[in-house]
Amino acid sequence: MSDLTELTVSEIRDGLAAKDFSAVELTDAYLKAIDAFNGRFNAYVAVTPEQARDMAIASDARIATGEVRPLEGVPVGVKDLYCTKGVHSQAASHILDGFKPPYESTVTANLWNDGAVMLGKLNMDEFAMGSSNETSYYGPVVSPWKSRGSNADLVPGGSSGGSAAAVAANLCAAATATDTGGSIRQPASLTGTVGIKPTYGRCSRRGIVAFASSLDQAGPITHTVRDAAMMLKSMASVDARDTTSVDIDVPDYEAAIGQSVKGMKIGIPKEYRVEGMPDEIETLWGKGRDWLKDAGAEIVDISLPHTKYALAAYYIVAPAEASSNLARYDGVRYGLRVPSDEIIEQYEKTRSAGFGAEVKRRILIGTYVLSAGYYDAYYLKAQKVRTLIKKDFEDVFDAGVDAILAPATPSAAFAVGAMDNASPVEMYLQDIFTVTVNMAGLPGISVPGGLDASGLPLGLQLIGRPFDEATLFRAGQVIEDAAGRFRPQKWWA
Amino acid sequence: MSVDTATVKRVAHLARIAVTEEEAEKMTGELNAILGFVEQLDEVDVAGVEPMTSVVAVTMKKRADGVTDGGYPDDVVGNAPETEDHFFVVPKVVE
């Protein structure tokens, strides 16, 4: 048998059905790979071999009796932001030291109910705040990709950098991730993987550590568009414990794979052609347009006039919500405590020691924009701009556009440490093409489109109507069929 | 708008994060960079625009006001740094 860790989720389904290998053999292959190679990538912050084997044994029992569930035996890595019962769940932060939740997040519970196998918890930017996975308390994640002719460590993007790197390096078959401003799509773009942020409300946020509650959404990072469809089908659900989860049937997304895009109207937003954008991204975007056109879609130029303000509005709304959500880390109920005789001093010392620099920065910005006298000038204004951003999209969809094609990121991956002396705003610009989608609550998918001159992957992004993820899978498959799949050179094996 | 170091210290205290003089000075520069960046929103005409309250148009779900969960104090305090008889222990706050 060739290397089992090379398989996609759909190939695993076929292989298990054909009895080519067992779920235990498959899980053991991944545990062996993690053991051998995780040190090179720092993708996992906790591995759960006993749990994985128990789940794989249960999967083999199911397969033997023919009661196979949709993700039976599929080895999955889980972003550390998800609460997993009795298992390390720290949002890659020092302040949640030792936290082992007594409950399971709804999304991971859905995955286990559908037969998936948990391999462990994946590294990420602390509290999902970052675009390079360098703000983690556990240190940066290294991408399996290298620039041609260079041995420098590259970032996998963030905040779901561990998820993207683990999938690209075959340390899991698929991973859960979350996206508040681009944290699924940007790392997917930088690692040659597929990542979808579904519509706000499609997946339950119950048991996912909150960053910015009006923007956070769960989604998968996978090898292929089909795998993303399979994963999202299981992850999505309405949930009584998240009032913002929406009671709309979860369609069979996989059925959209292979459907024609003939007659579909694809919008090309002129505002995404930003100053200083590398020619290669412009070229790739043109290719994407041609692929969809050749497959029968109609290409139309569109305008989303408030695009340029989305990032600024985001950097008010997201920190404001974060400052409120992160107020709970006080050293009293869970996590780190730096003891003191006086309670305010204890809070201040605990939070100072427990949060990293980027998290502190965002808490302070959020506290400032919500403080007396500034609320109207910042937060209220940003929420009004957000209404205008959403209306831009609504106008385009009302005019008959089915999906929007744009680049996923303004650049390919950069070296670990390259942004150390940059202003925080320079790092924030990584999210310039992804953040509008969160502000409007829409679904967005990043699909690998090609490699740049130094051999690094670049993604194309498709943005859809609310709850129309199926159209994104359909059009995303057309891009994948035309572009092919991109795998890093296996320098680590 | 921009902030000075005294404002940063005041905001840090509101956020219950201890900062040293050196950290406060560094953060002042960083916060001003971010505040300078978001200033571009002043260009946008928002007259008559409603602030967004929800990205998806749904009515807030309601349920009966009853106890649906609970009865496991061991789990509730299980992760706390210091507890006594199912209570969280903190420094004395009332004289």
Interface residues (C-beta under 8 A of the other chain):
Chain A: G98 F99 K100 P101 P102 Y103 T199 Y200 G201 S214 A240 T243 T244 V246 H306 K308 Y309 A312 A313 Y315 I316 S323 A327 D330 G331 V332 R333 Y334 G335 L336 R337 S340 D341 E342 I343 I344 E345 Q346 Y347 E348 K349 R351 S352 F355 K360 R361 I363 L364 I365 T367 Y368 S371 Y374 A377 Y378 L380 K381 A382 Q383 K384 V385 R386 T387 L388 K390 S423 P424 V425 Y428 M439 A440 G441 P466
Chain B: M1 V3 T7 V8 V11 A12 H13 L14 A15 R16 I17 A18 V19 M27 E30 L31 A33 I34 L35 F37 V38 E39 Q40 L41 E43 V44 V46 V49 E50 P51 M52 T53 S54 V55 V56 V58 M60 K61 R63 Y72 D75 V77 G78 N79 A80 P81 E82 F88 V90 P91 V93
